[in-house]
Structures are given as structure tokens and as C-alpha cells.
């Protein structure tokens, strides 16, 4: 594929910076929005593709994801103290996998 090769270094660096600035504890999708489980996948995968995943604070992201996990029912929710749902469970697990964090 190698389609990211068409990006100039400046554009790629700006994109990496934007993605990294989405991490507070987990990731949010836009500035001034709360972190959300699914963005661990969307932004984690983007940073992997941009070869910048070494800059992710994986421990902080993992800690956030664990606050959204329902230890009794199973699954992950969008935010802490919300009910888990299939979409956020899928993206939470996928996010941990794609940025290679366990726990």
C-alpha cells in the first residue's frame, strides 16, 4: 500500500502531533471532548500506521480502559461508570491489541 509515503514530512509530523494531543489519559476524538474507549483503537491504530506508537503513554491508556471495564458483567463502556456495550468492548480490546498493551 505505502500510501502514507505521499505525505510530506511536515504533514505527517502535524498529523502525529494532532493524534498524540488527543491523549489525556485515554484518547478523545476532538479537542475539549472527554476521553472515550473507542478512540484507543482509532488513534492508537493511526499512530501505529504513522510509525509513532512509541510516543503513546500505554500505561496511562491502559489505566483509563480498565476504568471503563465492567468486572462483573464483562465488556467495556464508553466512559467510566457507564454500562458496557458491544461497540466499545470491541474497540477497547482492539485498542489494547493494536498498541500492544496487556494487563
N, C-alpha and C positions, 0 to 999 in steps of 0.2 A: 504494500500500500504506500508507505512513505509519503503520504500527502502532507504531513506536517513540515516536510522539507521546503515547502513553498513559503512558509512563514519566515519573515526576516527575523534576525536575532532580536531586534528591538520589539517587534510584535510578540514574539514568543516570550521574551522576558516580561513584558507587560501582562500577558495572559497568565503566566506563572504567578506574578505578583498579585493579580486580582484573585486568583484561586486561593493562594496562601492567606490573603487577607480575609477570606471567608471563615477561617478557623478562629473560633473563640475558645471553646472547649471542644465541642463537635464543630460541625460546619453549618453555616447558614447559606441561603441561596442568593441573598441580596444584602447590601449594607443596611444596617439598622433593623434587621429582622432577627428573630430568635433562632438559635441553632435547631436543627431538625435531623432526625435519624437518617433520612434518605440521602441527605447531602454528603454523608460519609462515603457513600458509594459514588455519587455523581462527581464530586470534586476530587475524591481520592483517585478514582479511575482517570479523571482528566490529568491529574498531576503525575500519575504513572505513565500515561501516554506522552506527556511532555518531559518525561525523564527527570522529574523534580520531586518525586515522592520522598526522597531522603530529607526534605525540609518539613514534612508533616510531623507534628507532635503526636506521635502514635499513642503514647501513654495517655495523654490528655483526651484524645478522641475516644480511646477505649473506655476510659472512665466515664465520659458522657454517655456512651452507648449502654454501659451497664446500668446507668440510672434510668434508662428507658425500658429495660428488660423486666418482664413480669416473671418473677421466680416461681410463682405458684401455677399460673395458667400457661406460661410459656410465651414466647414471642417478644417482639419489640413494639413500642408505641412511637408516635411522632415526637412526643415530649415526655419528660418525667411525670409520673403520676397520672398518665392517661392510659386508657385501655389499649392493649396491643392489637394490631391488625395485620393481615397478611402482607400488604404492600410494604409497610415499614419493617416488618420482620425480615422479608426478603432482602430489602436494601440494607438493613443493618448488618445482616450476616454477610451479604455480598461486599459491603464496605470494609468489614474486617478482613475478609479474604483478599480483596484486591490490593489493600495496602499492607498485607502480610502481618497482621497482628493477631495474637491469640489471647487466651486468658481463661 
